[in-house]
Amino acid sequence: MIDFLLNYFPVLIPIIILLIKSGLKHSIGKHVDEISYVDFLLDLPIDLLFVSIALNVSYIFKAGADLKVGFGMILFQFLVSIIVILVWRYASIAFKEQENITKTLGLGLTNFILTIPFFVQLTQLIVK
């Protein structure tokens, strides 16, 4: 267990900080209800994707990776982030204005599906 934590430490710490930040953002000074929880879950893929981009940039420069490939990957992540943000907006509207839980869940799940591969790829790079 200790080896696992030490190996994944560079990835786990940013995720933990992100979760703390998001939890505080959605709870301090607000009445916490189901809308707060849904907002937290809908925002999470965007935050994860941008943490992934930041960690990827750091890795590219630290590891001396091929800059063309690295910047191509970062550009691709930015393009995906635009899609994720658009999907997030539609999911948020579906939940708050239309009260359509099925559409909200489908769009939220879509964002997680678009985001998770970047974290898996980044984890594989960092934890070699």
SEVEXMAR-238364 format. One record per residue (C-alpha): residue number from 0; residue in three letters; x, y, z. Coordinates in steps of 0.02 Angstrom, whole numbers, always signed. Layout:
BEGIN
NODE	NUM	ALA	X	Y	Z
...
***
This chain:
BEGIN
NODE	0	MET	+0	+0	+0
NODE	1	ILE	+142	+119	+42
NODE	2	ASP	+227	+82	-124
NODE	3	PHE	+65	+118	-215
NODE	4	LEU	+46	+286	-127
NODE	5	LEU	+226	+333	-159
NODE	6	ASN	+216	+284	-343
NODE	7	TYR	+53	+378	-372
NODE	8	PHE	+93	+524	-257
NODE	9	PRO	+128	+647	-400
NODE	10	VAL	-46	+613	-469
NODE	11	LEU	-142	+590	-306
NODE	12	ILE	-92	+755	-225
NODE	13	PRO	-160	+867	-365
NODE	14	ILE	-321	+765	-367
NODE	15	ILE	-341	+778	-179
NODE	16	ILE	-309	+966	-185
NODE	17	LEU	-434	+982	-326
NODE	18	LEU	-567	+885	-229
NODE	19	ILE	-538	+993	-75
NODE	20	LYS	-548	+1152	-179
NODE	21	SER	-706	+1097	-266
NODE	22	GLY	-787	+1039	-105
NODE	23	LEU	-751	+1205	-21
NODE	24	LYS	-809	+1303	-173
NODE	25	HIS	-976	+1214	-173
NODE	26	SER	-1008	+1215	+14
NODE	27	ILE	-940	+1370	+101
NODE	28	GLY	-1069	+1506	+122
NODE	29	LYS	-1202	+1405	+33
NODE	30	HIS	-1347	+1298	+81
NODE	31	VAL	-1287	+1125	+31
NODE	32	ASP	-1422	+1028	-58
NODE	33	GLU	-1440	+911	-206
NODE	34	ILE	-1406	+1055	-326
NODE	35	SER	-1237	+1084	-242
NODE	36	TYR	-1192	+901	-258
NODE	37	VAL	-1243	+894	-440
NODE	38	ASP	-1146	+1055	-477
NODE	39	PHE	-994	+979	-391
NODE	40	LEU	-1005	+821	-497
NODE	41	LEU	-1037	+916	-658
NODE	42	ASP	-889	+1032	-627
NODE	43	LEU	-768	+893	-582
NODE	44	PRO	-725	+833	-759
NODE	45	ILE	-679	+1011	-811
NODE	46	ASP	-566	+1032	-660
NODE	47	LEU	-488	+860	-687
NODE	48	LEU	-455	+897	-869
NODE	49	PHE	-367	+1061	-832
NODE	50	VAL	-263	+982	-694
NODE	51	SER	-217	+848	-820
NODE	52	ILE	-164	+981	-946
NODE	53	ALA	-57	+1070	-815
NODE	54	LEU	+26	+908	-759
NODE	55	ASN	+53	+858	-941
NODE	56	VAL	+142	+1023	-976
NODE	57	SER	+252	+997	-824
NODE	58	TYR	+292	+820	-876
NODE	59	ILE	+336	+870	-1054
NODE	60	PHE	+462	+998	-998
NODE	61	LYS	+533	+894	-855
NODE	62	ALA	+551	+733	-953
NODE	63	GLY	+623	+818	-1106
NODE	64	ALA	+490	+736	-1213
NODE	65	ASP	+468	+773	-1396
NODE	66	LEU	+397	+950	-1393
NODE	67	LYS	+299	+931	-1554
NODE	68	VAL	+209	+777	-1490
NODE	69	GLY	+187	+857	-1319
NODE	70	PHE	+113	+1017	-1385
NODE	71	GLY	+3	+918	-1504
NODE	72	MET	-64	+822	-1355
NODE	73	ILE	-93	+982	-1257
NODE	74	LEU	-183	+1061	-1406
NODE	75	PHE	-291	+905	-1419
NODE	76	GLN	-330	+917	-1233
NODE	77	PHE	-381	+1098	-1254
NODE	78	LEU	-497	+1052	-1397
NODE	79	VAL	-574	+914	-1290
NODE	80	SER	-590	+1039	-1147
NODE	81	ILE	-697	+1151	-1258
NODE	82	ILE	-811	+1003	-1292
NODE	83	VAL	-816	+958	-1107
NODE	84	ILE	-861	+1138	-1061
NODE	85	LEU	-1001	+1142	-1191
NODE	86	VAL	-1069	+975	-1127
NODE	87	TRP	-1055	+1040	-948
NODE	88	ARG	-1157	+1195	-993
NODE	89	TYR	-1294	+1089	-1074
NODE	90	ALA	-1295	+971	-924
NODE	91	SER	-1309	+1117	-805
NODE	92	ILE	-1453	+1191	-903
NODE	93	ALA	-1537	+1022	-913
NODE	94	PHE	-1529	+1005	-724
NODE	95	LYS	-1568	+1182	-666
NODE	96	GLU	-1691	+1243	-796
NODE	97	GLN	-1768	+1087	-870
NODE	98	GLU	-1752	+975	-717
NODE	99	ASN	-1709	+833	-835
NODE	100	ILE	-1611	+710	-728
NODE	101	THR	-1588	+582	-867
NODE	102	LYS	-1510	+709	-985
NODE	103	THR	-1403	+781	-844
NODE	104	LEU	-1337	+608	-796
NODE	105	GLY	-1303	+563	-978
NODE	106	LEU	-1209	+724	-1012
NODE	107	GLY	-1114	+715	-847
NODE	108	LEU	-1062	+536	-883
NODE	109	THR	-1008	+589	-1058
NODE	110	ASN	-892	+718	-981
NODE	111	PHE	-814	+590	-865
NODE	112	ILE	-790	+472	-1012
NODE	113	LEU	-703	+611	-1110
NODE	114	THR	-593	+661	-963
NODE	115	ILE	-538	+497	-882
NODE	116	PRO	-426	+438	-1027
NODE	117	PHE	-317	+593	-1007
NODE	118	PHE	-289	+554	-824
NODE	119	VAL	-252	+371	-861
NODE	120	GLN	-126	+422	-995
NODE	121	LEU	-46	+549	-881
NODE	122	THR	-37	+426	-736
NODE	123	GLN	+51	+301	-850
NODE	124	LEU	+179	+433	-899
NODE	125	ILE	+215	+491	-721
NODE	126	VAL	+213	+322	-633
NODE	127	LYS	+340	+231	-742
***
